[in-house]
Amino acid sequence: MVEAGLEILAQRLRTPYGEIDLLVADEDWLIAVEVKSRSTLRDSVEALRPRQAARLMAAFEYVLATRPDWSRPNTRFDVIAVNREGQARRIMDALRLT
């Protein structure tokens, strides 16, 4: 579910703060993506708890600080929710850097 024109920079990127499932970019955007899979789309969305969200944002900040070659003018953190039937819903800008 990667948009046309986005390059995959990393998959399952491990950082000292946690793992980012997917990191994609084009010339304007660096996008971190968390994939949640549960029996329903609602359960998938609700599976991302505040504590995990904070760890994911810390991991994203770490990537931004340590990989200047991946820097882009804009950043966001999307969540992709997947249900057991394989239906997916992308929530753009689901998490925000403070």
DAKA-V275771 format. One record per backbone hydrogen bond with DSSP energy under -0.5 kcal/mol. CO is the residue of the C=O (numbers start at 1). NH is the residue of the N-H. If there is no record, write none. Layout:
co=CO nh=NH
co=CO nh=NH
This chain:
co=3 nh=6
co=7 nh=9
co=7 nh=25
co=10 nh=23
co=12 nh=14
co=13 nh=20
co=15 nh=18
co=18 nh=15
co=19 nh=21
co=20 nh=13
co=21 nh=12
co=22 nh=33
co=23 nh=9
co=23 nh=10
co=24 nh=31
co=25 nh=7
co=28 nh=74
co=29 nh=26
co=30 nh=76
co=31 nh=24
co=32 nh=78
co=33 nh=22
co=34 nh=36
co=34 nh=80
co=36 nh=82
co=39 nh=84
co=40 nh=44
co=41 nh=45
co=42 nh=46
co=43 nh=47
co=44 nh=47
co=45 nh=48
co=47 nh=49
co=49 nh=53
co=50 nh=54
co=51 nh=55
co=52 nh=56
co=53 nh=57
co=54 nh=58
co=55 nh=59
co=56 nh=60
co=57 nh=61
co=58 nh=62
co=59 nh=63
co=60 nh=64
co=61 nh=65
co=62 nh=66
co=63 nh=67
co=67 nh=70
co=68 nh=71
co=74 nh=30
co=76 nh=32
co=77 nh=94
co=77 nh=95
co=78 nh=34
co=79 nh=81
co=79 nh=91
co=80 nh=36
co=81 nh=89
co=82 nh=38
co=83 nh=86
co=87 nh=83
co=89 nh=81
co=90 nh=92
co=91 nh=79
co=91 nh=94
co=95 nh=77
